[in-house]
């Protein structure tokens, strides 16, 4: 259903000359709508046959195709501070795509994409929800996330066995954490790796502390908000 592709393209904030990378354009279903926008568009495609198809069928993409693995690309070469990443993301690497964008967040102000529905819900989930996890906390620390719409199986040919969903991530301004990105990620991963346990047990390798972390230790990871995880990481960092 081309309306879905059009709606995805419409989700990005339009600014003349804005640098945008589409990940995995394939046969150009989404690309055709992005080319109608006043973007400075480039497309990252690892499949050689798709690259050849794009070159043959989209003359406007001349010199704009980035052949190769998006996950290995230095995004600072192609984007500026208002850059955006968009795509019908390959579901098997969609989380890796987000973490790669996160590594280059000074250059990625928006990420818009189609994900497997369960993954999209996890990214956008708030604390207190069973699907709230590592990806939720890490991405919501740096980006505001909006669940745009669900995409049902029948709009694809052939129809997949799973539902899909489109979300958009918009970079927060002036995020100042009390700890390093690396340490926060370490705390979040450790907390969720044994999510059924209380934080006192899950975070045992980082304890004992000086008591500043005590107010959270009787809870489980899914009960802490994004802001509380930053506070907890700060308390644990000081005890270290």
C-alpha positions as CSV (number, residue, x, y, z in Angstrom):
1,X,0.0,0.0,0.0
2,X,1.8,3.1,-1.2
3,X,-0.3,5.3,1.1
4,X,1.8,3.8,4.0
5,X,5.0,4.7,2.3
6,X,3.7,8.2,1.7
7,X,2.7,8.6,5.3
8,X,6.1,7.6,6.5
9,X,7.8,10.1,4.3
10,X,5.4,12.8,5.5
11,X,6.4,12.2,9.1
12,X,9.8,13.8,8.8
13,X,10.0,17.5,9.5
14,X,10.5,19.3,6.2
15,X,13.3,21.8,5.8
16,X,14.8,22.8,2.5
17,X,18.1,21.1,2.0
18,X,17.8,18.9,5.1
19,X,20.3,16.0,5.0
20,X,18.4,12.7,5.1
21,X,19.6,9.1,4.8
22,X,17.2,6.4,3.9
23,X,18.3,2.9,5.1
24,X,17.6,0.0,2.9
25,X,15.6,1.6,0.0
26,X,15.4,-1.7,-1.9
27,X,13.2,-1.0,-4.9
28,X,12.5,2.5,-3.9
29,X,9.0,2.2,-2.5
30,X,9.6,4.9,0.1
31,X,12.4,6.6,-1.8
32,X,9.9,7.8,-4.5
33,X,8.1,9.9,-1.9
34,X,11.2,11.2,-0.2
35,X,12.5,12.5,-3.5
36,X,9.4,14.7,-3.8
37,X,10.5,16.5,-0.6
38,X,13.1,19.3,-0.7
39,X,15.6,17.0,1.2
40,X,19.3,16.5,0.4
41,X,18.6,12.7,0.3
42,X,21.1,9.9,0.2
43,X,20.3,6.2,0.4
44,X,22.3,3.4,2.1
45,X,21.9,0.1,0.4
46,X,24.0,-3.1,1.0
47,X,22.3,-5.3,-1.7
48,X,24.1,-4.9,-5.1
49,X,21.0,-5.9,-7.1
50,X,19.0,-3.2,-5.4
51,X,21.8,-0.6,-6.0
52,X,21.7,-1.5,-9.7
53,X,17.9,-1.2,-9.8
54,X,17.9,2.2,-8.1
55,X,20.6,3.5,-10.5
56,X,18.5,2.3,-13.5
57,X,15.1,3.5,-12.3
58,X,15.8,6.6,-10.2
59,X,18.1,9.0,-12.1
60,X,17.6,11.6,-9.4
61,X,19.6,9.4,-7.1
62,X,22.7,9.7,-9.3
63,X,25.7,10.1,-6.9
64,X,23.4,9.8,-3.9
65,X,23.6,6.0,-3.3
66,X,25.8,4.9,-0.4
67,X,26.6,1.2,-1.2
68,X,27.4,-0.8,1.8
69,X,26.5,-1.6,5.4
70,X,24.7,1.3,7.2
71,X,25.9,0.0,10.5
72,X,29.5,0.6,9.5
73,X,29.0,4.1,8.1
74,X,30.4,7.2,9.7
75,X,27.2,9.3,9.7
76,X,29.1,12.5,10.5
77,X,30.3,12.4,6.9
78,X,26.8,12.6,5.5
79,X,24.6,14.4,8.0
80,X,24.8,17.6,10.0
81,X,23.2,18.6,13.3
82,X,19.7,18.5,11.8
83,X,20.2,15.3,10.0
84,X,17.6,12.5,9.8
85,X,17.5,8.8,9.2
86,X,14.4,7.0,7.8
87,X,13.5,3.7,6.4
88,X,11.4,0.5,6.3
89,X,14.1,-1.0,8.5
90,X,15.2,-4.6,8.1
91,X,13.5,-6.1,11.2
92,X,16.5,-8.3,12.1
93,X,18.8,-5.3,12.6
94,X,16.3,-2.6,13.5
95,X,17.6,-2.3,17.1
96,X,21.2,-2.1,15.9
97,X,20.2,0.7,13.5
98,X,18.8,2.7,16.4
99,X,22.0,2.2,18.5
100,X,24.1,3.3,15.5
101,X,22.0,6.4,15.2
102,X,22.4,7.0,19.0
103,X,26.2,6.8,18.6
104,X,25.9,9.7,16.1
105,X,23.1,11.6,17.8
106,X,24.7,15.0,17.3
107,X,24.0,14.4,13.6
108,X,20.7,12.6,13.9
109,X,17.9,14.8,15.1
110,X,15.1,12.5,13.9
111,X,14.7,8.8,13.2
112,X,11.6,7.6,11.5
113,X,11.0,4.0,10.6
114,X,8.9,0.9,10.3
115,X,9.6,-1.8,12.8
116,X,8.1,-5.0,13.9
117,X,5.1,-4.0,16.0
118,X,6.5,-5.6,19.2
119,X,9.8,-3.8,18.8
120,X,8.1,-0.4,18.2
121,X,5.9,-0.9,21.3
122,X,9.0,-1.7,23.3
123,X,10.9,1.4,22.2
124,X,7.9,3.7,23.0
125,X,6.8,1.9,26.2
126,X,6.7,3.7,29.5
127,X,7.8,2.2,32.8
128,X,5.5,-0.1,34.6
129,X,4.9,-2.1,31.4
130,X,6.1,-5.6,30.7
131,X,7.6,-4.7,27.4
132,X,9.6,-1.8,28.9
133,X,13.3,-2.7,28.7
134,X,16.8,-1.7,27.8
135,X,15.9,-0.3,24.4
136,X,13.0,1.8,26.0
137,X,15.3,3.4,28.6
138,X,18.3,4.0,26.4
139,X,16.4,5.6,23.5
140,X,14.0,7.6,25.7
141,X,17.0,9.1,27.5
142,X,18.0,10.9,24.4
143,X,14.9,11.0,22.2
144,X,11.2,11.8,22.5
145,X,9.3,8.9,20.9
146,X,5.9,9.0,19.2
147,X,4.1,5.8,18.1
148,X,2.5,7.0,14.8
149,X,0.5,4.1,13.5
150,X,0.1,0.3,13.2
151,X,0.7,-1.3,9.8
152,X,-1.3,-4.5,9.2
153,X,-0.2,-7.5,7.3
154,X,-2.6,-7.1,4.3
155,X,-0.9,-3.9,3.0
156,X,2.2,-6.0,2.1
157,X,2.6,-8.4,-0.8
158,X,3.2,-11.1,0.2
159,X,1.8,-10.5,3.6
160,X,4.2,-11.1,6.5
161,X,3.3,-13.2,9.6
162,X,3.8,-10.2,11.9
163,X,2.2,-6.7,12.3
164,X,4.4,-3.7,11.8
165,X,4.4,-0.2,13.2
166,X,5.8,3.2,12.4
167,X,7.4,5.4,15.1
168,X,9.4,8.6,15.1
169,X,12.2,9.6,17.5
170,X,13.0,13.3,18.0
171,X,16.2,14.2,19.7
172,X,15.9,15.9,23.1
173,X,17.6,19.2,23.6
174,X,20.4,19.7,26.1
175,X,20.4,16.2,27.7
176,X,22.8,16.4,30.6
177,X,23.4,13.1,32.4
178,X,25.1,12.8,35.8
179,X,27.1,9.8,34.4
180,X,28.7,8.8,31.2
181,X,26.6,7.2,28.4
182,X,28.6,4.0,28.8
183,X,28.0,3.7,32.6
184,X,24.3,4.4,32.2
185,X,24.0,1.6,29.6
186,X,25.9,-0.7,31.9
187,X,23.5,-0.1,34.7
188,X,20.4,-0.5,32.5
189,X,21.6,-3.7,30.9
190,X,22.5,-5.2,34.3
191,X,19.1,-4.2,35.8
192,X,17.1,-5.8,32.9
193,X,19.2,-8.9,32.4
194,X,17.5,-10.3,35.5
195,X,14.3,-8.3,35.2
196,X,12.3,-10.6,37.5
197,X,14.6,-9.9,40.4
198,X,14.7,-6.8,42.5
199,X,17.4,-4.3,41.7
200,X,19.1,-5.2,45.0
201,X,19.8,-8.7,43.4
202,X,20.1,-7.7,39.8
203,X,22.7,-5.0,40.5
204,X,24.6,-7.0,43.1
205,X,27.9,-6.7,41.2
206,X,27.7,-2.9,41.6
207,X,26.8,-3.0,45.3
208,X,27.3,-2.3,48.2
209,X,27.1,1.4,48.1
210,X,26.9,4.3,50.5
211,X,23.1,4.0,50.8
212,X,22.2,6.6,48.2
213,X,20.8,4.0,45.9
214,X,18.7,2.3,48.6
215,X,15.4,3.9,47.7
216,X,15.3,2.0,44.4
217,X,16.7,-1.4,45.4
218,X,13.4,-3.0,46.5
219,X,11.9,-2.3,43.0
220,X,12.3,-4.2,39.7
221,X,13.9,-2.6,36.6
222,X,10.6,-2.2,34.8
223,X,9.3,0.0,37.6
224,X,11.9,2.8,37.2
225,X,11.3,5.7,34.9
226,X,14.0,7.0,32.5
227,X,14.8,9.8,34.9
228,X,15.0,7.5,37.9
229,X,17.5,5.3,36.0
230,X,19.7,8.3,35.5
231,X,19.5,9.1,39.3
232,X,20.2,5.5,40.2
233,X,23.2,5.4,37.9
234,X,24.5,8.6,39.4
235,X,24.2,7.1,42.9
236,X,26.0,3.9,41.9
237,X,28.7,5.8,40.1
238,X,29.5,7.9,43.2
239,X,29.8,4.7,45.2
240,X,32.2,3.3,42.7
